[in-house]
Amino acid sequence: MSNQQRTYRILVVHGEPIAAAGLLAALRSEHGFELSQASSQNDEIHPFHVVITDHRTAMGIFTQAKQQLLPRYLHSTSVIVLSGRLSATDIRQAVAEGARGYLRLDCSIEEFTLGVRTVALGSRYFCTAVARQIADSMMGVALTAREEDVLRQLILGQCNKTIAKSLASRPAP
């Protein structure tokens, strides 16, 4: 059976009910997706391929997975985080914990459905805004010599007042 003919089971468990309804509506016109908003006994037999959720719920899923408390229908499931949170820290945290995709709530429907299909096929997907945020966060500016001096003194356990006096007594490099 080719990937185009395969049906992927998608579970939407977004923390915002209106967002969840919109996500389901956006995916209904897509071929090859079997959609669900809540688990049922049938899910124990046929686990989901992709779970679409918000950042907070995703972190809960990853915590349950570490504690081996995940319901059977979520075993081996790829998680896509769909959130308004766009800090590099939030994105990196979700990816480090196991998210296969991260999209912003304001991405286009086309980008959203492409992301769901890409993750269902086993790859990672980040919407354009998220990819840009990750790239920008990797372009960190190096510390100045003065900032390195402050950091060294902090590492040595110096308090702010002592560091300030020390820096005031020396010229800036």
N, C-alpha and C positions, 0 to 999 in steps of 0.2 A: 504494500500500500504506500503510495507516495505521500510526502508531507502535505501536499495540497489537498488530498482527500481525507487526511486524518482529522479527527475531531478532538479538540483540546478542551478539557474541563477547566473552566475559569470560575473562581470563587471571589466575590467582591465582599470585603469586610471592612469597609472604610468607616472611620469613627463618626463621620458626618452623614446622617441619613439622606439628606438631599443630594450630597455628592455621590453617595453610593447609587442612588436611583439614576442619577445622570450618567454615571459610568456604565451601568447596565444598559441604559437606553442607547448609549453610544456604541456599545458592542453588539446589540441585537441584530443590526443589519450586516454584521460580518459573518461570512461563511466559515464553517469549521470550528465554531466556538459553541460549547454547551455551557450556559451561564447559570450561576446559582448565587443567591445572596445569603443563604443560611445552610448549614449542614443538615443532612438527614441520615437516616439509617442506611440508605443506598450509598452514601458517600464512604461508608466503612468498606464497601466492596470495591468501589472505583474511586481512588484518590484523585485529587485535583492536580493538574499540571502547573497552574499558575494561581497565586493568590494576589489580589490587588488590594492594597491597604494603605492607611496613613502611617506616618512615621512612628507615632506612639504605639499603635497596635502592632506594627512590624517588630518593634523592639520587644514587645511582650511575647510575640511568637518565637523570636530568637532565644529569649530567656527560657521559655518552656522547652524548646528544642535541646538546649544545653542540659536542662534538668531531666530530659527524657520524659516529659509530660505532655508532649504534643498528641492531639487526637490522631488516630490512624489515618484519617483522610487528609492530613497535612504532611505526612511523611513524604520525603523526596519531592516536595513542592517548591517551585521557584517563586520567590516573593518579589513583587514590584511595589515600591513605595511611591505613592502619588500624594504629594504634599505641597503646601505653600512654603514650607521651610526650605530655604536655599543656602543656609550657611555651609561652608566647606566642612565644618566639624560635624554637622548633622548628616551630611551626605557620606562622608568618610566612615562615620560610625555605623550607618546602616549597611554600607558595602562591606565593612570589616566583619560585621555580624552575619552577613550572608545574603543581603539583598542582591538580586540579579539585575534589577532595573531600578531607576529612580527618575521620576518625571514630576514636573511641576503641575499643579492643578490648572494653571492657565495655558498649558500646551494645547496645540490644536488637536482636534479629534483624529485627524490623519496621523499625527505623530504619536498619539496615544495608542491607536490601534496597531500601528507599526511596531511600537514598543512591546505591546502584549504579544503579538505574533512572533517577534524576534526572540523574546524570552521563552515563549512556549516551544520554540524550535531548539532551545538549549544555549542560546548566546546571551550576552549581556546587552542592555540598552540603557542609554542615558539621553534624555531629551537635550536639545540644543543648549538651553539655558543652564542645565546642570553640567553638561560637558564643558561649557565655557567657565563656569564657576570652579570646577575642578582644575582646569588648565590655569586659570588666574591664580588659584591658591598655590600652585606649584612654582609660580614665578616670584616667590618671596624675595624681598630685597635683603641683601646682606647687612648685618649690623655694622654700625660705624665703630671706630676704635674706642670712642668714649662710651658707647653702649656696651661694648665688650668689657670695658673696665668695670662698669656698674654691675654687669652680670657676674664677673669674677668675684667681686666683693660680696654679692648676694649669696653666691655659692659658698663663700667662706663664713657665712652667717652674720655678716655685718648688717646693722640696722640702717634705715634710711638716713638718719641724722649723721651717723659716722661716715657713711658713703658720701654724703653731701660735703662734709668738712674735708674729707680726703680729696675730693674732686676740686674743691675750691682752692686748695693749697697747691694744685698743679695746673700748669697751662693745658689747655685742650690739645690733643695730638694733631 
